Amino acid sequence: MGQTLKWSNYSRTAGAITAVGLGVYIATLQPPDGLTVQAMRILGTIVWAVIFWILNVLPEYVVGLLMCVLWVTTKAVTFNQAFANFATDSFWIMVGAFGIGVAATKCGLLKRLALIVINLFPSNFSGQVLGLLGAGLLTAPLIPSITAKGVIAAPIALNISDTLGYPRKSSGAAGIFGAMYIGFCSTGPLFFSSSFVCFMLYGLLPQQVQAQFSWWYWLIASLPWGIFMIAASALVIHQLYRPATTTHLRISDQMASMGSMTRDEKITLAILLITIILWITERIHGISAGVVAVTGMCALLSFNIFDREDFRTKVDWTAVLFIGSVNNMGDVIQTLNIDKWIGKTLEHSITAYMSHPYIFIVLLAGAVILSRFLIVSIAATAVVFTLVLIPLSSAHGINPWIITMVVFASTNVWFAFYENSTYLSVFYATGGEMVEHGQMVKLSTAYAVISTVGLLLSIPYWKLLGLIQ
């Protein structure tokens, strides 16, 4: 174990040195046609940052902030340009959503909603699979962290499995765990507010595309994929993990232990509903989603649903800074016309596939899934593919949002134990005792196929919406 760790440290150090050298080399190259000296400095720092993210040399948010600082110190862009995203609507939507999520978790509203939905379904294996999928779907837009939702839901799933009498690491237990994971952790791409990755990818989209995709329109566009993914997953889980014997569960005992809705839960639910309604109707009333999100968060702070200490320690400020830094990358790339240069450079090698959406989506989904064995960070994977392909998509009749949808939907696989930090967090939230990883590899394979098929089935619908020309 010690030798392995030492080798890992050596590899990380060698990679870091290589990243610095490669970044400096690219930054000092003579710029090709279409780029400036400043653009080369931007590209050099981006290459350095991406390699550091892939190798996990430093925390993601530290690398992101250093990247923005290097843009300023090398005089590639001004300070205001390098940190422009921190003053955008999308950034403050994220901050507000994180705060609202902390309140919904702290007061117990998320757990109560999950139990209410689960209680609506039959108290056997098939019913609870549907219940967990439904509960995950209902709570998906409430907290912008799939990891947080999964960690909250994992003990509930373990309790359901134990109460149904399934031995831990049995097929029945694996099915309950799988339904919980798909419902709470694989629905991220479906709602704009369901994952910080959505905020990050939204910030990388061109301004006109951001204006097009309100909270409501995002859901409309992703709906066919979401419906198919949930329905097909329910069938697959039932087929792969159905136990030989049927037992029944009493959720009412858990509901009774929570008692009546508290004052904090009622206030949080009211503010949450108002926030979502205002997000959905943004084009009618004209109040920006960022203003709505921050106002909702401030209201919850004013009612003391969560306090100063919660605000300091439970809002994931490292994720906030990381996402803001990454989204600055998209702004700077467009400012210096790097996106146009990338598009022109890669046009001949990729455009042939982009002209055939079915082939292109299969190839893109497959490339993302394979890359996850090497790029452990979901965020880094999403950034790499999105930055490269967005400049090309519009020119070939594919709305850039489709690139983000395909990339995000394809990142959430867990073939190898190490490649998905959300999966690891949820796995250990049950004490690592509920399932064996080998049992879940089958579900990861099924999800990869289901997600890709769902994306393919969405193509005619996207054409009707005008997202594919």
C-alpha positions in Angstrom: 0.0 0.0 0.0 2.8 2.4 1.0 4.7 1.6 -2.3 1.5 2.3 -4.3 1.0 5.6 -2.6 4.6 6.6 -3.2 4.3 5.7 -6.8 1.1 7.7 -7.1 2.8 10.8 -5.5 5.7 10.4 -8.0 3.3 10.2 -10.9 1.4 13.2 -9.7 4.6 15.2 -9.3 5.9 14.2 -12.7 2.5 15.2 -14.2 2.5 18.5 -12.5 6.0 19.3 -13.8 5.0 18.3 -17.3 1.8 20.4 -17.0 3.8 23.5 -16.1 6.4 22.9 -18.8 3.7 22.3 -21.5 1.7 25.3 -20.3 4.8 27.6 -20.5 5.7 26.2 -23.9 2.2 26.8 -25.4 2.0 30.3 -23.8 5.3 31.4 -25.5 4.7 29.9 -28.9 4.3 32.1 -31.9 0.6 32.5 -32.4 -0.9 30.9 -35.5 -3.3 32.7 -37.8 -6.4 33.7 -36.0 -4.8 34.0 -32.5 -2.9 36.7 -30.6 -0.1 36.5 -28.1 -2.6 37.0 -25.4 -4.7 34.1 -26.6 -1.6 31.8 -26.5 -1.1 32.8 -22.9 -4.7 31.9 -22.2 -4.4 28.6 -23.9 -1.1 27.8 -22.0 -2.8 28.4 -18.6 -5.9 26.4 -19.6 -3.8 23.4 -20.6 -1.9 23.6 -17.3 -5.1 23.9 -15.4 -6.8 21.0 -17.1 -3.9 18.7 -16.5 -3.8 19.7 -12.8 -7.5 19.0 -12.6 -7.1 15.6 -14.2 -4.2 14.6 -11.9 -5.8 16.2 -8.9 -2.5 17.9 -8.1 -4.2 20.7 -6.1 -7.9 21.2 -5.1 -10.0 22.1 -8.1 -11.0 25.5 -6.8 -7.4 26.5 -6.1 -6.4 25.6 -9.6 -9.3 27.5 -11.0 -8.5 30.7 -9.1 -4.8 30.5 -9.9 -5.8 30.1 -13.6 -7.7 33.4 -13.5 -4.9 35.1 -11.5 -2.3 33.9 -14.2 -4.4 35.5 -16.9 -4.1 38.8 -15.2 -0.5 38.6 -14.2 0.6 37.6 -17.7 -1.5 40.5 -19.1 -3.5 38.3 -21.3 -6.8 40.0 -20.1 -7.7 42.6 -17.5 -8.8 41.7 -14.0 -12.4 42.5 -14.8 -12.4 40.2 -17.8 -10.6 37.4 -15.9 -13.2 37.4 -13.0 -16.2 38.6 -15.0 -18.3 35.5 -14.3 -18.5 36.3 -10.6 -20.9 39.2 -11.5 -23.2 37.2 -13.7 -26.7 36.0 -13.2 -25.8 32.3 -13.5 -23.2 32.7 -10.7 -25.7 34.1 -8.3 -28.4 31.5 -9.3 -25.8 28.9 -8.1 -25.1 30.7 -4.8 -28.7 31.1 -4.0 -29.5 27.5 -4.9 -26.8 26.2 -2.7 -28.2 28.3 0.2 -31.7 27.0 -0.4 -30.4 23.5 -0.5 -28.7 23.8 2.9 -31.9 25.0 4.4 -34.0 22.2 2.9 -31.5 19.6 4.2 -31.1 21.1 7.7 -34.8 21.4 8.5 -35.5 17.9 7.3 -37.8 18.9 4.4 -35.9 16.8 1.8 -36.1 13.7 3.9 -39.8 14.2 4.6 -40.6 14.7 0.9 -38.6 11.6 0.0 -40.5 9.5 2.6 -43.9 10.9 1.5 -43.2 9.9 -2.1 -41.9 6.4 -1.1 -45.0 5.9 1.1 -47.2 6.4 -2.0 -45.9 3.2 -3.6 -46.5 -0.5 -2.7 -44.4 -1.7 0.2 -42.6 -4.5 -1.7 -39.4 -4.5 -3.7 -41.0 -3.3 -7.0 -43.0 -0.6 -5.2 -40.0 0.7 -3.3 -37.8 0.8 -6.4 -40.4 3.0 -8.0 -40.8 5.0 -4.8 -37.0 5.7 -4.6 -36.9 6.7 -8.3 -39.9 9.0 -7.8 -38.5 10.5 -4.6 -35.2 11.2 -6.3 -37.1 12.8 -9.2 -39.2 15.0 -7.0 -36.2 16.2 -4.9 -33.8 16.6 -7.8 -34.4 20.3 -8.4 -34.3 21.2 -4.7 -30.6 20.8 -3.9 -27.9 21.6 -6.5 -25.6 18.8 -5.4 -26.2 15.2 -6.4 -23.7 14.1 -3.8 -25.6 15.8 -1.0 -28.9 14.3 -2.1 -27.4 10.8 -2.4 -25.7 11.0 1.0 -29.1 12.0 2.5 -31.0 9.3 0.7 -28.5 6.4 1.3 -29.4 5.8 4.9 -33.1 5.8 3.9 -32.4 3.2 1.3 -30.5 1.1 3.8 -33.3 1.2 6.3 -35.8 0.2 3.6 -33.7 -2.7 2.6 -33.2 -3.9 6.2 -36.9 -3.5 7.0 -37.8 -5.6 3.9 -35.5 -8.3 5.3 -32.9 -8.3 2.5 -29.5 -9.4 3.7 -26.9 -6.8 3.1 -25.0 -7.2 -0.2 -27.8 -9.4 -1.4 -29.5 -8.9 -4.7 -32.5 -7.2 -3.1 -30.3 -4.8 -1.2 -28.4 -4.0 -4.4 -31.7 -3.2 -6.2 -32.8 -0.8 -3.5 -29.4 0.9 -3.5 -29.4 1.1 -7.3 -32.9 2.7 -7.4 -31.8 5.2 -4.8 -28.7 6.1 -6.7 -30.4 6.4 -10.1 -33.2 8.5 -8.6 -31.2 10.9 -6.5 -27.8 11.0 -8.3 -28.5 10.3 -12.0 -31.2 12.9 -12.5 -28.7 15.7 -12.5 -29.0 16.6 -16.2 -32.8 16.8 -16.1 -33.2 20.0 -14.1 -31.1 23.2 -14.3 -31.1 23.5 -10.5 -30.3 19.9 -9.7 -26.5 20.0 -9.9 -23.7 22.4 -9.7 -22.4 20.9 -13.0 -25.5 22.4 -14.7 -24.5 25.8 -13.5 -21.0 25.3 -14.7 -22.0 24.1 -18.1 -24.6 26.9 -18.4 -21.9 29.4 -17.8 -19.9 28.0 -20.7 -22.7 28.4 -23.2 -22.8 31.5 -25.5 -24.9 34.4 -24.2 -27.7 33.9 -26.7 -28.1 30.3 -25.7 -28.1 31.2 -22.0 -30.9 33.6 -22.7 -32.8 30.8 -24.4 -32.5 28.2 -21.6 -34.6 29.3 -18.6 -35.2 26.9 -15.8 -38.4 25.8 -17.5 -37.0 25.5 -21.0 -34.1 23.3 -19.7 -36.6 20.9 -18.3 -38.7 20.9 -21.5 -35.6 20.1 -23.6 -34.3 17.3 -21.3 -37.7 15.7 -20.6 -37.6 12.8 -23.2 -34.2 11.7 -21.9 -35.4 11.9 -18.3 -38.6 10.0 -18.8 -36.9 7.2 -20.7 -33.9 7.0 -18.3 -36.2 6.7 -15.2 -38.6 4.2 -16.9 -35.9 2.0 -18.4 -33.9 2.0 -15.2 -36.9 0.8 -13.2 -37.3 -2.1 -15.6 -33.6 -3.0 -15.6 -33.3 -2.8 -11.8 -36.4 -5.1 -11.5 -34.8 -7.5 -14.0 -31.3 -7.5 -12.5 -31.9 -7.4 -8.8 -35.4 -8.7 -8.0 -35.2 -10.9 -4.9 -36.7 -14.4 -4.9 -39.1 -13.7 -2.0 -41.6 -10.9 -1.6 -41.7 -9.0 1.7 -43.5 -5.8 2.8 -42.3 -2.6 4.4 -43.9 -0.1 6.8 -42.8 3.5 6.0 -45.4 4.9 8.2 -43.2 4.2 11.3 -40.5 6.4 9.9 -43.0 9.1 9.0 -44.4 9.0 12.5 -41.0 9.4 14.0 -40.6 12.7 12.1 -43.8 14.1 13.6 -45.8 16.9 12.1 -44.2 19.4 9.7 -42.2 22.0 11.7 -42.3 25.7 11.3 -38.9 25.6 9.5 -40.1 23.0 7.1 -43.3 24.9 6.2 -41.4 28.2 5.6 -38.7 26.4 3.6 -41.3 24.6 1.4 -43.2 27.9 0.8 -40.0 29.8 -0.2 -38.9 26.9 -2.3 -42.2 26.7 -4.2 -42.2 30.5 -4.8 -38.6 30.3 -6.0 -39.3 27.5 -8.5 -42.4 29.2 -9.8 -40.6 32.5 -10.3 -37.8 30.6 -12.1 -40.3 28.9 -14.4 -42.2 32.2 -15.2 -39.1 34.3 -15.6 -40.0 35.4 -19.1 -43.4 36.6 -17.9 -42.4 38.8 -15.0 -38.8 39.6 -16.1 -37.1 39.2 -12.7 -33.8 37.4 -13.3 -33.3 33.9 -11.9 -30.2 35.1 -10.0 -32.2 37.8 -8.1 -34.9 35.2 -7.3 -32.4 32.7 -6.0 -30.5 35.2 -3.8 -33.8 36.6 -2.5 -35.0 33.1 -1.5 -31.7 32.4 0.2 -31.8 35.7 2.1 -35.4 35.0 3.2 -34.4 31.7 4.6 -31.5 33.4 6.5 -33.9 36.1 7.8 -36.3 33.4 9.2 -33.2 31.7 10.7 -33.9 28.4 8.9 -30.2 28.3 8.6 -27.9 30.6 10.4 -24.5 32.4 10.0 -22.5 29.3 10.9 -24.5 27.2 8.4 -23.9 29.8 5.7 -20.2 29.7 6.4 -19.7 26.0 6.8 -22.5 24.1 4.9 -22.6 26.1 1.7 -20.0 24.5 -0.6 -17.9 27.6 -1.2 -15.1 25.5 -2.8 -17.6 24.4 -5.5 -18.9 28.0 -5.9 -15.3 29.3 -6.5 -14.4 26.4 -8.8 -17.5 26.9 -10.9 -17.1 30.6 -11.1 -13.5 30.2 -12.2 -14.3 27.6 -14.9 -17.1 29.8 -16.3 -14.6 32.7 -16.5 -12.8 30.4 -18.9 -15.7 30.4 -21.3 -16.0 34.2 -21.2 -12.3 34.7 -21.9 -12.1 32.2 -24.7 -14.9 34.1 -26.5 -13.4 37.5 -25.8 -10.1 36.5 -27.5 -11.8 34.5 -30.3 -10.2 31.3 -29.2 -13.5 29.5 -29.7 -13.6 30.5 -33.3 -10.0 29.3 -33.8 -10.7 25.9 -32.2 -13.8 25.5 -34.3 -11.9 26.3 -37.5 -9.0 24.0 -36.6 -11.1 21.0 -35.7 -13.7 21.6 -38.4 -12.5 19.1 -41.0 -12.0 16.2 -38.5 -15.3 16.5 -36.7 -17.8 18.1 -39.0 -18.4 14.9 -41.0 -19.8 13.4 -37.8 -21.8 16.5 -36.7 -23.7 16.3 -39.9 -25.2 13.0 -38.7 -26.6 13.7 -35.2 -27.2 10.0 -34.3 -23.6 9.0 -35.1 -22.2 12.1 -33.5 -24.1 11.6 -30.2 -23.1 7.9 -30.0 -19.5 8.8 -30.6 -19.5 11.7 -28.1 -21.2 9.7 -25.4 -18.8 6.8 -25.9 -15.8 9.1 -25.8 -17.0 10.7 -22.6 -17.6 7.3 -20.9 -14.2 6.0 -21.9 -12.5 9.2 -20.8 -13.8 8.8 -17.3 -11.4 6.0 -16.6 -8.6 8.6 -17.0 -10.3 11.9 -16.0 -11.7 11.1 -12.5 -13.3 14.6 -12.1 -16.8 14.9 -13.6 -16.4 18.6 -13.8 -13.0 18.4 -15.6 -14.4 15.9 -18.1 -17.4 18.2 -18.8 -15.2 21.2 -19.2 -12.8 19.5 -21.7 -15.5 18.2 -24.0 -17.7 21.3 -23.8 -15.0 23.8 -24.6 -13.8 21.8 -27.6 -17.2 21.1 -29.1 -19.3 24.2 -28.4 -17.5 26.4 -31.0 -18.3 23.8 -33.7 -21.9 22.9 -32.8 -23.8 26.0 -33.8 -22.1 26.2 -37.2 -23.4 22.7 -37.9 -27.0 23.1 -36.8 -26.6 21.7 -33.2 -27.6 23.9 -30.3 -24.6 24.1 -27.9 -26.9 23.0 -25.0 -27.1 19.6 -26.6 -23.4 19.2 -26.2 -23.7 20.0 -22.5 -26.6 17.6 -22.1 -24.8 14.7 -23.8 -21.6 15.3 -21.9 -23.2 15.6 -18.5 -25.5 12.6 -19.0 -22.6 10.5 -20.0 -20.2 11.4 -17.2 -22.1 9.8 -14.4 -20.8 6.2 -14.7 -19.1 4.1 -12.1 -17.5 1.1 -13.8 -14.3 1.5 -11.8 -14.6 2.1 -8.0 -12.3 5.2 -8.2 -13.9 7.1 -11.1 -17.0 8.7 -9.5 -16.7 10.6 -6.3 -20.5 10.9 -5.9 -20.8 7.1 -6.1 -18.0 6.7 -3.5 -19.7 9.1 -1.1 -23.1 7.4 -1.4 -21.5 3.9 -1.2 -19.8 4.8 2.1 -22.9 6.7 3.4 -24.3 3.2 4.0 -21.1 2.3 5.8 -19.9 0.4 2.7 -22.1 -2.5 3.9 -25.2 -2.4 1.7 -23.7 -3.5 -1.6 -20.6 -4.9 -3.3 -19.2 -2.7 -6.0 -19.3 -5.6 -8.4 -23.0 -5.7 -8.1 -23.3 -2.1 -9.2 -21.1 -2.5 -12.3 -24.0 -4.1 -14.0 -26.2 -1.1 -13.3 -23.4 1.3 -14.5 -23.3 -0.6 -17.8 -27.1 -0.5 -18.0 -27.2 3.3 -17.2 -24.5 4.0 -19.9 -26.7 2.2 -22.5 -30.0 3.6 -21.3 -28.6 7.2 -21.2 -27.2 7.0 -24.7 -30.4 5.5 -26.1 -32.4 8.2 -24.3 -30.3 10.8 -26.0 -30.8 9.2 -29.4 -34.6 9.1 -28.8 -34.5 12.8 -28.0 -33.2 13.8 -31.4 -36.5 14.0 -33.2 -37.9 16.0 -30.3 -34.9 18.3 -30.3 -35.5 18.9 -34.0 -39.1 19.9 -33.3 -37.8 22.4 -30.8 -35.4 23.7 -33.4 -32.3 22.7 -31.3 -31.1 20.6 -34.2 -31.4 22.0 -37.7 
